[in-house]
Amino acid sequence: MITVFMLYCAMQPSEKNISKIYFKSVNDCSYYAEKLSNQEFMSEDGTETYQCICKLVPQIDSDKVKVY
C-alpha cells in the first residue's frame, strides 16, 4: 500500500465522463489538473466545462492500480 494523488476530472455541471489517474507526485498531479481544467465542450445540453482536481488517497494497492 502506498499514498498517491488522484487526478479526478469530470464534465461540469453534469459530472458525467469521470476519469481518474493516480500519481506519486503532487506536482505532477497539479500540473495536469491546471492544464486540463476549464476546457469548454459543446454538448446536446449546451456548453460544459471540464474540471480537474487532485485528491490525496492515503492507501492504494499499486499492484492493482497503475500509478504514474
mmCIF file of the N, C-alpha and C atoms, coordinates in Angstrom:
data_MODEL
# 
_entry.id   MODEL 
# 
loop_
_atom_site.group_PDB 
_atom_site.id 
_atom_site.type_symbol 
_atom_site.label_atom_id 
_atom_site.label_alt_id 
_atom_site.label_comp_id 
_atom_site.label_asym_id 
_atom_site.label_entity_id 
_atom_site.label_seq_id 
_atom_site.pdbx_PDB_ins_code 
_atom_site.Cartn_x 
_atom_site.Cartn_y 
_atom_site.Cartn_z 
_atom_site.occupancy 
_atom_site.B_iso_or_equiv 
_atom_site.pdbx_formal_charge 
_atom_site.auth_seq_id 
_atom_site.auth_comp_id 
_atom_site.auth_asym_id 
_atom_site.auth_atom_id 
_atom_site.pdbx_PDB_model_num 
ATOM 1   N N  . MET A 1 1  ? 0.834   -1.179 0.000   1.00 0.00 ? 1  MET A N  1 
ATOM 2   C CA . MET A 1 1  ? 0.000   0.000  0.000   1.00 0.00 ? 1  MET A CA 1 
ATOM 3   C C  . MET A 1 1  ? 0.882   1.247  0.000   1.00 0.00 ? 1  MET A C  1 
ATOM 4   N N  . ILE A 1 2  ? 0.502   2.228  -0.856  1.00 0.00 ? 2  ILE A N  1 
ATOM 5   C CA . ILE A 1 2  ? 1.240   3.487  -0.929  1.00 0.00 ? 2  ILE A CA 1 
ATOM 6   C C  . ILE A 1 2  ? 0.255   4.653  -0.933  1.00 0.00 ? 2  ILE A C  1 
ATOM 7   N N  . THR A 1 3  ? 0.763   5.839  -0.625  1.00 0.00 ? 3  THR A N  1 
ATOM 8   C CA . THR A 1 3  ? -0.026  7.067  -0.691  1.00 0.00 ? 3  THR A CA 1 
ATOM 9   C C  . THR A 1 3  ? 0.182   7.697  -2.060  1.00 0.00 ? 3  THR A C  1 
ATOM 10  N N  . VAL A 1 4  ? -0.914  8.093  -2.712  1.00 0.00 ? 4  VAL A N  1 
ATOM 11  C CA . VAL A 1 4  ? -0.840  8.681  -4.051  1.00 0.00 ? 4  VAL A CA 1 
ATOM 12  C C  . VAL A 1 4  ? -1.752  9.898  -4.131  1.00 0.00 ? 4  VAL A C  1 
ATOM 13  N N  . PHE A 1 5  ? -1.678  10.594 -5.252  1.00 0.00 ? 5  PHE A N  1 
ATOM 14  C CA . PHE A 1 5  ? -2.542  11.730 -5.538  1.00 0.00 ? 5  PHE A CA 1 
ATOM 15  C C  . PHE A 1 5  ? -3.381  11.379 -6.761  1.00 0.00 ? 5  PHE A C  1 
ATOM 16  N N  . MET A 1 6  ? -4.693  11.445 -6.602  1.00 0.00 ? 6  MET A N  1 
ATOM 17  C CA . MET A 1 6  ? -5.609  11.082 -7.678  1.00 0.00 ? 6  MET A CA 1 
ATOM 18  C C  . MET A 1 6  ? -6.016  12.336 -8.438  1.00 0.00 ? 6  MET A C  1 
ATOM 19  N N  . LEU A 1 7  ? -5.805  12.318 -9.748  1.00 0.00 ? 7  LEU A N  1 
ATOM 20  C CA . LEU A 1 7  ? -6.313  13.367 -10.619 1.00 0.00 ? 7  LEU A CA 1 
ATOM 21  C C  . LEU A 1 7  ? -7.728  12.970 -10.995 1.00 0.00 ? 7  LEU A C  1 
ATOM 22  N N  . TYR A 1 8  ? -8.693  13.768 -10.566 1.00 0.00 ? 8  TYR A N  1 
ATOM 23  C CA . TYR A 1 8  ? -10.108 13.494 -10.767 1.00 0.00 ? 8  TYR A CA 1 
ATOM 24  C C  . TYR A 1 8  ? -10.652 14.549 -11.717 1.00 0.00 ? 8  TYR A C  1 
ATOM 25  N N  . CYS A 1 9  ? -11.116 14.118 -12.872 1.00 0.00 ? 9  CYS A N  1 
ATOM 26  C CA . CYS A 1 9  ? -11.639 15.057 -13.874 1.00 0.00 ? 9  CYS A CA 1 
ATOM 27  C C  . CYS A 1 9  ? -13.070 14.684 -14.237 1.00 0.00 ? 9  CYS A C  1 
ATOM 28  N N  . ALA A 1 10 ? -13.912 15.698 -14.405 1.00 0.00 ? 10 ALA A N  1 
ATOM 29  C CA . ALA A 1 10 ? -15.311 15.464 -14.763 1.00 0.00 ? 10 ALA A CA 1 
ATOM 30  C C  . ALA A 1 10 ? -15.848 16.657 -15.544 1.00 0.00 ? 10 ALA A C  1 
ATOM 31  N N  . MET A 1 11 ? -16.870 16.391 -16.324 1.00 0.00 ? 11 MET A N  1 
ATOM 32  C CA . MET A 1 11 ? -17.568 17.456 -17.031 1.00 0.00 ? 11 MET A CA 1 
ATOM 33  C C  . MET A 1 11 ? -18.499 18.143 -16.044 1.00 0.00 ? 11 MET A C  1 
ATOM 34  N N  . GLN A 1 12 ? -18.493 19.466 -16.018 1.00 0.00 ? 12 GLN A N  1 
ATOM 35  C CA . GLN A 1 12 ? -19.360 20.238 -15.128 1.00 0.00 ? 12 GLN A CA 1 
ATOM 36  C C  . GLN A 1 12 ? -20.423 20.911 -15.978 1.00 0.00 ? 12 GLN A C  1 
ATOM 37  N N  . PRO A 1 13 ? -21.623 21.069 -15.606 1.00 0.00 ? 13 PRO A N  1 
ATOM 38  C CA . PRO A 1 13 ? -22.175 20.739 -14.306 1.00 0.00 ? 13 PRO A CA 1 
ATOM 39  C C  . PRO A 1 13 ? -22.688 19.313 -14.192 1.00 0.00 ? 13 PRO A C  1 
ATOM 40  N N  . SER A 1 14 ? -22.715 18.530 -15.253 1.00 0.00 ? 14 SER A N  1 
ATOM 41  C CA . SER A 1 14 ? -23.358 17.219 -15.220 1.00 0.00 ? 14 SER A CA 1 
ATOM 42  C C  . SER A 1 14 ? -22.533 16.136 -14.538 1.00 0.00 ? 14 SER A C  1 
ATOM 43  N N  . GLU A 1 15 ? -21.237 16.325 -14.420 1.00 0.00 ? 15 GLU A N  1 
ATOM 44  C CA . GLU A 1 15 ? -20.313 15.364 -13.831 1.00 0.00 ? 15 GLU A CA 1 
ATOM 45  C C  . GLU A 1 15 ? -20.419 13.974 -14.476 1.00 0.00 ? 15 GLU A C  1 
ATOM 46  N N  . LYS A 1 16 ? -20.596 13.961 -15.783 1.00 0.00 ? 16 LYS A N  1 
ATOM 47  C CA . LYS A 1 16 ? -20.538 12.693 -16.494 1.00 0.00 ? 16 LYS A CA 1 
ATOM 48  C C  . LYS A 1 16 ? -19.128 12.540 -17.054 1.00 0.00 ? 16 LYS A C  1 
ATOM 49  N N  . ASN A 1 17 ? -18.809 11.384 -17.545 1.00 0.00 ? 17 ASN A N  1 
ATOM 50  C CA . ASN A 1 17 ? -17.485 11.102 -18.103 1.00 0.00 ? 17 ASN A CA 1 
ATOM 51  C C  . ASN A 1 17 ? -16.365 11.367 -17.088 1.00 0.00 ? 17 ASN A C  1 
ATOM 52  N N  . ILE A 1 18 ? -16.488 10.797 -15.912 1.00 0.00 ? 18 ILE A N  1 
ATOM 53  C CA . ILE A 1 18 ? -15.489 10.968 -14.856 1.00 0.00 ? 18 ILE A CA 1 
ATOM 54  C C  . ILE A 1 18 ? -14.271 10.108 -15.167 1.00 0.00 ? 18 ILE A C  1 
ATOM 55  N N  . SER A 1 19 ? -13.083 10.683 -14.991 1.00 0.00 ? 19 SER A N  1 
ATOM 56  C CA . SER A 1 19 ? -11.852 9.925  -15.180 1.00 0.00 ? 19 SER A CA 1 
ATOM 57  C C  . SER A 1 19 ? -10.949 10.129 -13.971 1.00 0.00 ? 19 SER A C  1 
ATOM 58  N N  . LYS A 1 20 ? -10.137 9.101  -13.680 1.00 0.00 ? 20 LYS A N  1 
ATOM 59  C CA . LYS A 1 20 ? -9.222  9.146  -12.547 1.00 0.00 ? 20 LYS A CA 1 
ATOM 60  C C  . LYS A 1 20 ? -7.870  8.605  -12.990 1.00 0.00 ? 20 LYS A C  1 
ATOM 61  N N  . ILE A 1 21 ? -6.809  9.312  -12.611 1.00 0.00 ? 21 ILE A N  1 
ATOM 62  C CA . ILE A 1 21 ? -5.439  8.880  -12.866 1.00 0.00 ? 21 ILE A CA 1 
ATOM 63  C C  . ILE A 1 21 ? -4.664  9.096  -11.569 1.00 0.00 ? 21 ILE A C  1 
ATOM 64  N N  . TYR A 1 22 ? -3.780  8.174  -11.244 1.00 0.00 ? 22 TYR A N  1 
ATOM 65  C CA . TYR A 1 22 ? -3.044  8.236  -9.983  1.00 0.00 ? 22 TYR A CA 1 
ATOM 66  C C  . TYR A 1 22 ? -1.580  8.588  -10.218 1.00 0.00 ? 22 TYR A C  1 
ATOM 67  N N  . PHE A 1 23 ? -1.062  9.509  -9.376  1.00 0.00 ? 23 PHE A N  1 
ATOM 68  C CA . PHE A 1 23 ? 0.323   9.965  -9.464  1.00 0.00 ? 23 PHE A CA 1 
ATOM 69  C C  . PHE A 1 23 ? 1.021   9.809  -8.119  1.00 0.00 ? 23 PHE A C  1 
ATOM 70  N N  . LYS A 1 24 ? 2.327   9.536  -8.158  1.00 0.00 ? 24 LYS A N  1 
ATOM 71  C CA . LYS A 1 24 ? 3.136   9.503  -6.941  1.00 0.00 ? 24 LYS A CA 1 
ATOM 72  C C  . LYS A 1 24 ? 3.434   10.913 -6.455  1.00 0.00 ? 24 LYS A C  1 
ATOM 73  N N  . SER A 1 25 ? 3.521   11.873 -7.374  1.00 0.00 ? 25 SER A N  1 
ATOM 74  C CA . SER A 1 25 ? 3.927   13.239 -7.056  1.00 0.00 ? 25 SER A CA 1 
ATOM 75  C C  . SER A 1 25 ? 2.746   14.208 -7.134  1.00 0.00 ? 25 SER A C  1 
ATOM 76  N N  . VAL A 1 26 ? 2.587   15.029 -6.093  1.00 0.00 ? 26 VAL A N  1 
ATOM 77  C CA . VAL A 1 26 ? 1.546   16.054 -6.112  1.00 0.00 ? 26 VAL A CA 1 
ATOM 78  C C  . VAL A 1 26 ? 1.846   17.095 -7.188  1.00 0.00 ? 26 VAL A C  1 
ATOM 79  N N  . ASN A 1 27 ? 3.119   17.329 -7.476  1.00 0.00 ? 27 ASN A N  1 
ATOM 80  C CA . ASN A 1 27 ? 3.481   18.302 -8.511  1.00 0.00 ? 27 ASN A CA 1 
ATOM 81  C C  . ASN A 1 27 ? 3.004   17.851 -9.884  1.00 0.00 ? 27 ASN A C  1 
ATOM 82  N N  . ASP A 1 28 ? 3.167   16.571 -10.202 1.00 0.00 ? 28 ASP A N  1 
ATOM 83  C CA . ASP A 1 28 ? 2.682   16.041 -11.486 1.00 0.00 ? 28 ASP A CA 1 
ATOM 84  C C  . ASP A 1 28 ? 1.162   16.126 -11.558 1.00 0.00 ? 28 ASP A C  1 
ATOM 85  N N  . CYS A 1 29 ? 0.506   15.746 -10.474 1.00 0.00 ? 29 CYS A N  1 
ATOM 86  C CA . CYS A 1 29 ? -0.955  15.785 -10.439 1.00 0.00 ? 29 CYS A CA 1 
ATOM 87  C C  . CYS A 1 29 ? -1.464  17.213 -10.625 1.00 0.00 ? 29 CYS A C  1 
ATOM 88  N N  . SER A 1 30 ? -0.866  18.158 -9.912  1.00 0.00 ? 30 SER A N  1 
ATOM 89  C CA . SER A 1 30 ? -1.284  19.561 -10.010 1.00 0.00 ? 30 SER A CA 1 
ATOM 90  C C  . SER A 1 30 ? -1.043  20.141 -11.403 1.00 0.00 ? 30 SER A C  1 
ATOM 91  N N  . TYR A 1 31 ? 0.055   19.754 -12.018 1.00 0.00 ? 31 TYR A N  1 
ATOM 92  C CA . TYR A 1 31 ? 0.364   20.222 -13.371 1.00 0.00 ? 31 TYR A CA 1 
ATOM 93  C C  . TYR A 1 31 ? -0.760  19.835 -14.334 1.00 0.00 ? 31 TYR A C  1 
ATOM 94  N N  . TYR A 1 32 ? -1.142  18.552 -14.322 1.00 0.00 ? 32 TYR A N  1 
ATOM 95  C CA . TYR A 1 32 ? -2.184  18.094 -15.238 1.00 0.00 ? 32 TYR A CA 1 
ATOM 96  C C  . TYR A 1 32 ? -3.545  18.681 -14.890 1.00 0.00 ? 32 TYR A C  1 
ATOM 97  N N  . ALA A 1 33 ? -3.841  18.850 -13.610 1.00 0.00 ? 33 ALA A N  1 
ATOM 98  C CA . ALA A 1 33 ? -5.111  19.457 -13.207 1.00 0.00 ? 33 ALA A CA 1 
ATOM 99  C C  . ALA A 1 33 ? -5.219  20.879 -13.750 1.00 0.00 ? 33 ALA A C  1 
ATOM 100 N N  . GLU A 1 34 ? -4.135  21.631 -13.654 1.00 0.00 ? 34 GLU A N  1 
ATOM 101 C CA . GLU A 1 34 ? -4.127  23.016 -14.143 1.00 0.00 ? 34 GLU A CA 1 
ATOM 102 C C  . GLU A 1 34 ? -4.282  23.078 -15.663 1.00 0.00 ? 34 GLU A C  1 
ATOM 103 N N  . LYS A 1 35 ? -3.560  22.210 -16.365 1.00 0.00 ? 35 LYS A N  1 
ATOM 104 C CA . LYS A 1 35 ? -3.585  22.243 -17.836 1.00 0.00 ? 35 LYS A CA 1 
ATOM 105 C C  . LYS A 1 35 ? -4.905  21.748 -18.422 1.00 0.00 ? 35 LYS A C  1 
ATOM 106 N N  . LEU A 1 36 ? -5.550  20.794 -17.756 1.00 0.00 ? 36 LEU A N  1 
ATOM 107 C CA . LEU A 1 36 ? -6.772  20.202 -18.309 1.00 0.00 ? 36 LEU A CA 1 
ATOM 108 C C  . LEU A 1 36 ? -8.046  20.933 -17.907 1.00 0.00 ? 36 LEU A C  1 
ATOM 109 N N  . SER A 1 37 ? -8.041  21.632 -16.791 1.00 0.00 ? 37 SER A N  1 
ATOM 110 C CA . SER A 1 37 ? -9.250  22.304 -16.291 1.00 0.00 ? 37 SER A CA 1 
ATOM 111 C C  . SER A 1 37 ? -9.655  23.485 -17.173 1.00 0.00 ? 37 SER A C  1 
ATOM 112 N N  . ASN A 1 38 ? -10.945 23.777 -17.107 1.00 0.00 ? 38 ASN A N  1 
ATOM 113 C CA . ASN A 1 38 ? -11.576 24.934 -17.755 1.00 0.00 ? 38 ASN A CA 1 
ATOM 114 C C  . ASN A 1 38 ? -11.661 24.850 -19.265 1.00 0.00 ? 38 ASN A C  1 
ATOM 115 N N  . GLN A 1 39 ? -11.487 23.673 -19.821 1.00 0.00 ? 39 GLN A N  1 
ATOM 116 C CA . GLN A 1 39 ? -11.735 23.497 -21.249 1.00 0.00 ? 39 GLN A CA 1 
ATOM 117 C C  . GLN A 1 39 ? -13.249 23.440 -21.447 1.00 0.00 ? 39 GLN A C  1 
ATOM 118 N N  . GLU A 1 40 ? -13.751 24.047 -22.499 1.00 0.00 ? 40 GLU A N  1 
ATOM 119 C CA . GLU A 1 40 ? -15.189 24.048 -22.761 1.00 0.00 ? 40 GLU A CA 1 
ATOM 120 C C  . GLU A 1 40 ? -15.515 23.151 -23.941 1.00 0.00 ? 40 GLU A C  1 
ATOM 121 N N  . PHE A 1 41 ? -16.621 22.411 -23.805 1.00 0.00 ? 41 PHE A N  1 
ATOM 122 C CA . PHE A 1 41 ? -17.075 21.494 -24.838 1.00 0.00 ? 41 PHE A CA 1 
ATOM 123 C C  . PHE A 1 41 ? -18.552 21.734 -25.100 1.00 0.00 ? 41 PHE A C  1 
ATOM 124 N N  . MET A 1 42 ? -18.932 21.599 -26.346 1.00 0.00 ? 42 MET A N  1 
ATOM 125 C CA . MET A 1 42 ? -20.341 21.717 -26.709 1.00 0.00 ? 42 MET A CA 1 
ATOM 126 C C  . MET A 1 42 ? -20.968 20.330 -26.603 1.00 0.00 ? 42 MET A C  1 
ATOM 127 N N  . SER A 1 43 ? -22.113 20.263 -25.964 1.00 0.00 ? 43 SER A N  1 
ATOM 128 C CA . SER A 1 43 ? -22.856 19.012 -25.852 1.00 0.00 ? 43 SER A CA 1 
ATOM 129 C C  . SER A 1 43 ? -24.307 19.275 -26.240 1.00 0.00 ? 43 SER A C  1 
ATOM 130 N N  . GLU A 1 44 ? -25.117 18.223 -26.198 1.00 0.00 ? 44 GLU A N  1 
ATOM 131 C CA . GLU A 1 44 ? -26.534 18.388 -26.522 1.00 0.00 ? 44 GLU A CA 1 
ATOM 132 C C  . GLU A 1 44 ? -27.228 19.319 -25.531 1.00 0.00 ? 44 GLU A C  1 
ATOM 133 N N  . ASP A 1 45 ? -26.703 19.374 -24.289 1.00 0.00 ? 45 ASP A N  1 
ATOM 134 C CA . ASP A 1 45 ? -27.297 20.187 -23.241 1.00 0.00 ? 45 ASP A CA 1 
ATOM 135 C C  . ASP A 1 45 ? -26.740 21.613 -23.203 1.00 0.00 ? 45 ASP A C  1 
ATOM 136 N N  . GLY A 1 46 ? -25.786 21.926 -24.068 1.00 0.00 ? 46 GLY A N  1 
ATOM 137 C CA . GLY A 1 46 ? -25.167 23.243 -24.069 1.00 0.00 ? 46 GLY A CA 1 
ATOM 138 C C  . GLY A 1 46 ? -23.675 23.146 -23.828 1.00 0.00 ? 46 GLY A C  1 
ATOM 139 N N  . THR A 1 47 ? -23.078 24.213 -23.350 1.00 0.00 ? 47 THR A N  1 
ATOM 140 C CA . THR A 1 47 ? -21.649 24.242 -23.099 1.00 0.00 ? 47 THR A CA 1 
ATOM 141 C C  . THR A 1 47 ? -21.340 23.641 -21.732 1.00 0.00 ? 47 THR A C  1 
ATOM 142 N N  . GLU A 1 48 ? -20.371 22.739 -21.697 1.00 0.00 ? 48 GLU A N  1 
ATOM 143 C CA . GLU A 1 48 ? -19.934 22.143 -20.445 1.00 0.00 ? 48 GLU A CA 1 
ATOM 144 C C  . GLU A 1 48 ? -18.454 22.430 -20.258 1.00 0.00 ? 48 GLU A C  1 
ATOM 145 N N  . THR A 1 49 ? -18.022 22.486 -19.013 1.00 0.00 ? 49 THR A N  1 
ATOM 146 C CA . THR A 1 49 ? -16.631 22.777 -18.674 1.00 0.00 ? 49 THR A CA 1 
ATOM 147 C C  . THR A 1 49 ? -16.006 21.554 -18.023 1.00 0.00 ? 49 THR A C  1 
ATOM 148 N N  . TYR A 1 50 ? -14.791 21.245 -18.436 1.00 0.00 ? 50 TYR A N  1 
ATOM 149 C CA . TYR A 1 50 ? -14.033 20.133 -17.884 1.00 0.00 ? 50 TYR A CA 1 
ATOM 150 C C  . TYR A 1 50 ? -13.258 20.633 -16.675 1.00 0.00 ? 50 TYR A C  1 
ATOM 151 N N  . GLN A 1 51 ? -13.469 20.038 -15.496 1.00 0.00 ? 51 GLN A N  1 
ATOM 152 C CA . GLN A 1 51 ? -12.794 20.456 -14.272 1.00 0.00 ? 51 GLN A CA 1 
ATOM 153 C C  . GLN A 1 51 ? -12.004 19.297 -13.690 1.00 0.00 ? 51 GLN A C  1 
ATOM 154 N N  . CYS A 1 52 ? -10.789 19.584 -13.230 1.00 0.00 ? 52 CYS A N  1 
ATOM 155 C CA . CYS A 1 52 ? -9.922  18.566 -12.634 1.00 0.00 ? 52 CYS A CA 1 
ATOM 156 C C  . CYS A 1 52 ? -9.412  19.043 -11.281 1.00 0.00 ? 52 CYS A C  1 
ATOM 157 N N  . ILE A 1 53 ? -9.313  18.111 -10.345 1.00 0.00 ? 53 ILE A N  1 
ATOM 158 C CA . ILE A 1 53 ? -8.735  18.388 -9.038  1.00 0.00 ? 53 ILE A CA 1 
ATOM 159 C C  . ILE A 1 53 ? -7.804  17.251 -8.652  1.00 0.00 ? 53 ILE A C  1 
ATOM 160 N N  . CYS A 1 54 ? -6.891  17.522 -7.722  1.00 0.00 ? 54 CYS A N  1 
ATOM 161 C CA . CYS A 1 54 ? -6.030  16.486 -7.155  1.00 0.00 ? 54 CYS A CA 1 
ATOM 162 C C  . CYS A 1 54 ? -6.539  16.171 -5.763  1.00 0.00 ? 54 CYS A C  1 
ATOM 163 N N  . LYS A 1 55 ? -6.581  14.886 -5.459  1.00 0.00 ? 55 LYS A N  1 
ATOM 164 C CA . LYS A 1 55 ? -7.064  14.459 -4.160  1.00 0.00 ? 55 LYS A CA 1 
ATOM 165 C C  . LYS A 1 55 ? -6.088  13.444 -3.585  1.00 0.00 ? 55 LYS A C  1 
ATOM 166 N N  . LEU A 1 56 ? -5.746  13.591 -2.320  1.00 0.00 ? 56 LEU A N  1 
ATOM 167 C CA . LEU A 1 56 ? -4.857  12.658 -1.641  1.00 0.00 ? 56 LEU A CA 1 
ATOM 168 C C  . LEU A 1 56 ? -5.598  11.353 -1.383  1.00 0.00 ? 56 LEU A C  1 
ATOM 169 N N  . VAL A 1 57 ? -4.965  10.240 -1.753  1.00 0.00 ? 57 VAL A N  1 
ATOM 170 C CA . VAL A 1 57 ? -5.511  8.912  -1.485  1.00 0.00 ? 57 VAL A CA 1 
ATOM 171 C C  . VAL A 1 57 ? -4.513  8.219  -0.558  1.00 0.00 ? 57 VAL A C  1 
ATOM 172 N N  . PRO A 1 58 ? -4.854  8.052  0.732   1.00 0.00 ? 58 PRO A N  1 
ATOM 173 C CA . PRO A 1 58 ? -3.871  7.575  1.703   1.00 0.00 ? 58 PRO A CA 1 
ATOM 174 C C  . PRO A 1 58 ? -3.341  6.165  1.449   1.00 0.00 ? 58 PRO A C  1 
ATOM 175 N N  . GLN A 1 59 ? -4.163  5.276  0.941   1.00 0.00 ? 59 GLN A N  1 
ATOM 176 C CA . GLN A 1 59 ? -3.693  3.916  0.714   1.00 0.00 ? 59 GLN A CA 1 
ATOM 177 C C  . GLN A 1 59 ? -4.296  3.363  -0.573  1.00 0.00 ? 59 GLN A C  1 
ATOM 178 N N  . ILE A 1 60 ? -3.396  2.888  -1.435  1.00 0.00 ? 60 ILE A N  1 
ATOM 179 C CA . ILE A 1 60 ? -3.839  2.254  -2.675  1.00 0.00 ? 60 ILE A CA 1 
ATOM 180 C C  . ILE A 1 60 ? -2.887  1.108  -2.982  1.00 0.00 ? 60 ILE A C  1 
ATOM 181 N N  . ASP A 1 61 ? -3.411  0.062  -3.533  1.00 0.00 ? 61 ASP A N  1 
ATOM 182 C CA . ASP A 1 61 ? -2.597  -1.099 -3.877  1.00 0.00 ? 61 ASP A CA 1 
ATOM 183 C C  . ASP A 1 61 ? -2.029  -0.888 -5.280  1.00 0.00 ? 61 ASP A C  1 
ATOM 184 N N  . SER A 1 62 ? -0.752  -0.566 -5.355  1.00 0.00 ? 62 SER A N  1 
ATOM 185 C CA . SER A 1 62 ? -0.130  -0.276 -6.650  1.00 0.00 ? 62 SER A CA 1 
ATOM 186 C C  . SER A 1 62 ? -0.003  -1.504 -7.534  1.00 0.00 ? 62 SER A C  1 
ATOM 187 N N  . ASP A 1 63 ? -0.245  -2.688 -7.000  1.00 0.00 ? 63 ASP A N  1 
ATOM 188 C CA . ASP A 1 63 ? -0.269  -3.899 -7.820  1.00 0.00 ? 63 ASP A CA 1 
ATOM 189 C C  . ASP A 1 63 ? -1.574  -4.006 -8.609  1.00 0.00 ? 63 ASP A C  1 
ATOM 190 N N  . LYS A 1 64 ? -2.611  -3.338 -8.131  1.00 0.00 ? 64 LYS A N  1 
ATOM 191 C CA . LYS A 1 64 ? -3.923  -3.409 -8.769  1.00 0.00 ? 64 LYS A CA 1 
ATOM 192 C C  . LYS A 1 64 ? -4.255  -2.157 -9.598  1.00 0.00 ? 64 LYS A C  1 
ATOM 193 N N  . VAL A 1 65 ? -3.577  -1.035 -9.301  1.00 0.00 ? 65 VAL A N  1 
ATOM 194 C CA . VAL A 1 65 ? -3.866  0.245  -9.968  1.00 0.00 ? 65 VAL A CA 1 
ATOM 195 C C  . VAL A 1 65 ? -2.570  0.806  -10.515 1.00 0.00 ? 65 VAL A C  1 
ATOM 196 N N  . LYS A 1 66 ? -2.589  1.287  -11.748 1.00 0.00 ? 66 LYS A N  1 
ATOM 197 C CA . LYS A 1 66 ? -1.420  1.902  -12.376 1.00 0.00 ? 66 LYS A CA 1 
ATOM 198 C C  . LYS A 1 66 ? -1.172  3.264  -11.744 1.00 0.00 ? 66 LYS A C  1 
ATOM 199 N N  . VAL A 1 67 ? 0.052   3.484  -11.243 1.00 0.00 ? 67 VAL A N  1 
ATOM 200 C CA . VAL A 1 67 ? 0.431   4.754  -10.643 1.00 0.00 ? 67 VAL A CA 1 
ATOM 201 C C  . VAL A 1 67 ? 1.571   5.345  -11.462 1.00 0.00 ? 67 VAL A C  1 
ATOM 202 N N  . TYR A 1 68 ? 1.427   6.587  -11.892 1.00 0.00 ? 68 TYR A N  1 
ATOM 203 C CA . TYR A 1 68 ? 2.433   7.253  -12.699 1.00 0.00 ? 68 TYR A CA 1 
ATOM 204 C C  . TYR A 1 68 ? 3.362   8.077  -11.846 1.00 0.00 ? 68 TYR A C  1 
# 
